[in-house]
Amino acid sequence: MGLNKWENVLHAEKSLMGKTLNNPVFDIHYIAREAGADTRRGEPLAYALILTIEAHKHSDLYNEILDAYPVLAKIQPMVSLPVRV
């Protein structure tokens, strides 16, 4: 197989009650592939995880999360898009 071929992106949805979570984390990792199979020869790959979190009782959830987890960085948009409501 040639280089620069992307595999399918996984999508999932999960609803949880906030009061049942204690110091929640979400771990992600990259599995290198060669010809569709796992390989240990993969090179490091920069990637991102995008989450949508809703908590109706937290009007300032975005800043609460940034304050609780200083390793996270604020998103710096590169372009402006119209928001449809």
Biotite code that builds the C-alpha atoms (Angstrom):
import biotite.structure as struc

atoms = struc.array([
    struc.Atom([0.000, 0.000, 0.000], chain_id="A", res_id=1, res_name="MET", atom_name="CA", element="C"),
    struc.Atom([1.132, 3.552, -0.685], chain_id="A", res_id=2, res_name="GLY", atom_name="CA", element="C"),
    struc.Atom([1.958, 6.230, 1.841], chain_id="A", res_id=3, res_name="LEU", atom_name="CA", element="C"),
    struc.Atom([-0.488, 8.906, 2.991], chain_id="A", res_id=4, res_name="ASN", atom_name="CA", element="C"),
    struc.Atom([-3.507, 6.592, 3.023], chain_id="A", res_id=5, res_name="LYS", atom_name="CA", element="C"),
    struc.Atom([-5.913, 7.336, 5.854], chain_id="A", res_id=6, res_name="TRP", atom_name="CA", element="C"),
    struc.Atom([-8.047, 4.701, 7.471], chain_id="A", res_id=7, res_name="GLU", atom_name="CA", element="C"),
    struc.Atom([-11.621, 5.372, 8.513], chain_id="A", res_id=8, res_name="ASN", atom_name="CA", element="C"),
    struc.Atom([-12.160, 7.747, 11.397], chain_id="A", res_id=9, res_name="VAL", atom_name="CA", element="C"),
    struc.Atom([-14.175, 6.255, 14.226], chain_id="A", res_id=10, res_name="LEU", atom_name="CA", element="C"),
    struc.Atom([-17.197, 8.082, 15.592], chain_id="A", res_id=11, res_name="HIS", atom_name="CA", element="C"),
    struc.Atom([-18.996, 7.305, 18.812], chain_id="A", res_id=12, res_name="ALA", atom_name="CA", element="C"),
    struc.Atom([-21.461, 8.872, 21.203], chain_id="A", res_id=13, res_name="GLU", atom_name="CA", element="C"),
    struc.Atom([-21.763, 8.224, 24.927], chain_id="A", res_id=14, res_name="LYS", atom_name="CA", element="C"),
    struc.Atom([-24.014, 9.886, 27.499], chain_id="A", res_id=15, res_name="SER", atom_name="CA", element="C"),
    struc.Atom([-22.982, 9.855, 31.156], chain_id="A", res_id=16, res_name="LEU", atom_name="CA", element="C"),
    struc.Atom([-24.246, 11.470, 34.324], chain_id="A", res_id=17, res_name="MET", atom_name="CA", element="C"),
    struc.Atom([-21.632, 13.975, 35.528], chain_id="A", res_id=18, res_name="GLY", atom_name="CA", element="C"),
    struc.Atom([-22.178, 13.048, 39.164], chain_id="A", res_id=19, res_name="LYS", atom_name="CA", element="C"),
    struc.Atom([-21.014, 9.487, 38.402], chain_id="A", res_id=20, res_name="THR", atom_name="CA", element="C"),
    struc.Atom([-17.591, 10.654, 37.155], chain_id="A", res_id=21, res_name="LEU", atom_name="CA", element="C"),
    struc.Atom([-14.579, 11.123, 39.420], chain_id="A", res_id=22, res_name="ASN", atom_name="CA", element="C"),
    struc.Atom([-11.519, 12.734, 37.750], chain_id="A", res_id=23, res_name="ASN", atom_name="CA", element="C"),
    struc.Atom([-12.514, 11.548, 34.265], chain_id="A", res_id=24, res_name="PRO", atom_name="CA", element="C"),
    struc.Atom([-9.889, 11.000, 31.572], chain_id="A", res_id=25, res_name="VAL", atom_name="CA", element="C"),
    struc.Atom([-9.992, 10.052, 27.912], chain_id="A", res_id=26, res_name="PHE", atom_name="CA", element="C"),
    struc.Atom([-6.905, 8.247, 26.616], chain_id="A", res_id=27, res_name="ASP", atom_name="CA", element="C"),
    struc.Atom([-6.183, 7.997, 22.912], chain_id="A", res_id=28, res_name="ILE", atom_name="CA", element="C"),
    struc.Atom([-3.289, 6.367, 21.105], chain_id="A", res_id=29, res_name="HIS", atom_name="CA", element="C"),
    struc.Atom([-2.056, 5.873, 17.582], chain_id="A", res_id=30, res_name="TYR", atom_name="CA", element="C"),
    struc.Atom([-1.631, 2.372, 16.169], chain_id="A", res_id=31, res_name="ILE", atom_name="CA", element="C"),
    struc.Atom([0.794, 2.293, 13.242], chain_id="A", res_id=32, res_name="ALA", atom_name="CA", element="C"),
    struc.Atom([-0.411, 0.326, 10.205], chain_id="A", res_id=33, res_name="ARG", atom_name="CA", element="C"),
    struc.Atom([1.394, -1.204, 7.260], chain_id="A", res_id=34, res_name="GLU", atom_name="CA", element="C"),
    struc.Atom([-0.620, -2.760, 4.435], chain_id="A", res_id=35, res_name="ALA", atom_name="CA", element="C"),
    struc.Atom([-3.658, -2.730, 6.721], chain_id="A", res_id=36, res_name="GLY", atom_name="CA", element="C"),
    struc.Atom([-1.974, -4.596, 9.593], chain_id="A", res_id=37, res_name="ALA", atom_name="CA", element="C"),
    struc.Atom([-0.434, -3.405, 12.859], chain_id="A", res_id=38, res_name="ASP", atom_name="CA", element="C"),
    struc.Atom([3.289, -2.659, 12.725], chain_id="A", res_id=39, res_name="THR", atom_name="CA", element="C"),
    struc.Atom([5.912, -1.496, 15.194], chain_id="A", res_id=40, res_name="ARG", atom_name="CA", element="C"),
    struc.Atom([7.834, 0.396, 12.492], chain_id="A", res_id=41, res_name="ARG", atom_name="CA", element="C"),
    struc.Atom([5.451, 3.338, 12.327], chain_id="A", res_id=42, res_name="GLY", atom_name="CA", element="C"),
    struc.Atom([6.788, 6.857, 12.648], chain_id="A", res_id=43, res_name="GLU", atom_name="CA", element="C"),
    struc.Atom([5.368, 9.335, 15.177], chain_id="A", res_id=44, res_name="PRO", atom_name="CA", element="C"),
    struc.Atom([2.179, 10.975, 13.977], chain_id="A", res_id=45, res_name="LEU", atom_name="CA", element="C"),
    struc.Atom([0.633, 14.219, 15.165], chain_id="A", res_id=46, res_name="ALA", atom_name="CA", element="C"),
    struc.Atom([-3.107, 13.893, 15.610], chain_id="A", res_id=47, res_name="TYR", atom_name="CA", element="C"),
    struc.Atom([-5.974, 15.414, 17.542], chain_id="A", res_id=48, res_name="ALA", atom_name="CA", element="C"),
    struc.Atom([-9.103, 14.349, 19.357], chain_id="A", res_id=49, res_name="LEU", atom_name="CA", element="C"),
    struc.Atom([-12.226, 16.476, 19.050], chain_id="A", res_id=50, res_name="ILE", atom_name="CA", element="C"),
    struc.Atom([-14.943, 16.151, 21.673], chain_id="A", res_id=51, res_name="LEU", atom_name="CA", element="C"),
    struc.Atom([-18.307, 17.762, 22.161], chain_id="A", res_id=52, res_name="THR", atom_name="CA", element="C"),
    struc.Atom([-19.285, 17.998, 25.815], chain_id="A", res_id=53, res_name="ILE", atom_name="CA", element="C"),
    struc.Atom([-22.638, 19.254, 27.028], chain_id="A", res_id=54, res_name="GLU", atom_name="CA", element="C"),
    struc.Atom([-23.459, 19.996, 30.672], chain_id="A", res_id=55, res_name="ALA", atom_name="CA", element="C"),
    struc.Atom([-26.624, 22.057, 30.909], chain_id="A", res_id=56, res_name="HIS", atom_name="CA", element="C"),
    struc.Atom([-26.030, 23.024, 34.546], chain_id="A", res_id=57, res_name="LYS", atom_name="CA", element="C"),
    struc.Atom([-22.579, 24.502, 33.785], chain_id="A", res_id=58, res_name="HIS", atom_name="CA", element="C"),
    struc.Atom([-22.897, 27.767, 31.890], chain_id="A", res_id=59, res_name="SER", atom_name="CA", element="C"),
    struc.Atom([-19.086, 28.266, 31.856], chain_id="A", res_id=60, res_name="ASP", atom_name="CA", element="C"),
    struc.Atom([-18.045, 24.650, 31.221], chain_id="A", res_id=61, res_name="LEU", atom_name="CA", element="C"),
    struc.Atom([-15.344, 25.554, 28.689], chain_id="A", res_id=62, res_name="TYR", atom_name="CA", element="C"),
    struc.Atom([-13.382, 27.688, 31.171], chain_id="A", res_id=63, res_name="ASN", atom_name="CA", element="C"),
    struc.Atom([-14.044, 25.278, 34.049], chain_id="A", res_id=64, res_name="GLU", atom_name="CA", element="C"),
    struc.Atom([-12.381, 22.486, 32.060], chain_id="A", res_id=65, res_name="ILE", atom_name="CA", element="C"),
    struc.Atom([-9.423, 24.679, 31.041], chain_id="A", res_id=66, res_name="LEU", atom_name="CA", element="C"),
    struc.Atom([-8.915, 25.673, 34.688], chain_id="A", res_id=67, res_name="ASP", atom_name="CA", element="C"),
    struc.Atom([-9.093, 22.063, 35.903], chain_id="A", res_id=68, res_name="ALA", atom_name="CA", element="C"),
    struc.Atom([-6.715, 20.692, 33.224], chain_id="A", res_id=69, res_name="TYR", atom_name="CA", element="C"),
    struc.Atom([-3.903, 23.197, 32.525], chain_id="A", res_id=70, res_name="PRO", atom_name="CA", element="C"),
    struc.Atom([-2.326, 20.839, 29.974], chain_id="A", res_id=71, res_name="VAL", atom_name="CA", element="C"),
    struc.Atom([-5.159, 21.726, 27.581], chain_id="A", res_id=72, res_name="LEU", atom_name="CA", element="C"),
    struc.Atom([-4.845, 24.730, 25.302], chain_id="A", res_id=73, res_name="ALA", atom_name="CA", element="C"),
    struc.Atom([-7.551, 27.110, 24.111], chain_id="A", res_id=74, res_name="LYS", atom_name="CA", element="C"),
    struc.Atom([-8.588, 26.595, 20.533], chain_id="A", res_id=75, res_name="ILE", atom_name="CA", element="C"),
    struc.Atom([-7.246, 29.299, 18.236], chain_id="A", res_id=76, res_name="GLN", atom_name="CA", element="C"),
    struc.Atom([-9.492, 29.367, 15.137], chain_id="A", res_id=77, res_name="PRO", atom_name="CA", element="C"),
    struc.Atom([-7.691, 29.927, 11.854], chain_id="A", res_id=78, res_name="MET", atom_name="CA", element="C"),
    struc.Atom([-10.788, 30.955, 9.871], chain_id="A", res_id=79, res_name="VAL", atom_name="CA", element="C"),
    struc.Atom([-14.177, 32.452, 10.618], chain_id="A", res_id=80, res_name="SER", atom_name="CA", element="C"),
    struc.Atom([-17.315, 30.585, 9.627], chain_id="A", res_id=81, res_name="LEU", atom_name="CA", element="C"),
    struc.Atom([-20.910, 31.772, 9.849], chain_id="A", res_id=82, res_name="PRO", atom_name="CA", element="C"),
    struc.Atom([-22.849, 30.086, 12.644], chain_id="A", res_id=83, res_name="VAL", atom_name="CA", element="C"),
    struc.Atom([-26.295, 28.822, 11.676], chain_id="A", res_id=84, res_name="ARG", atom_name="CA", element="C"),
    struc.Atom([-28.885, 28.684, 14.425], chain_id="A", res_id=85, res_name="VAL", atom_name="CA", element="C"),
])
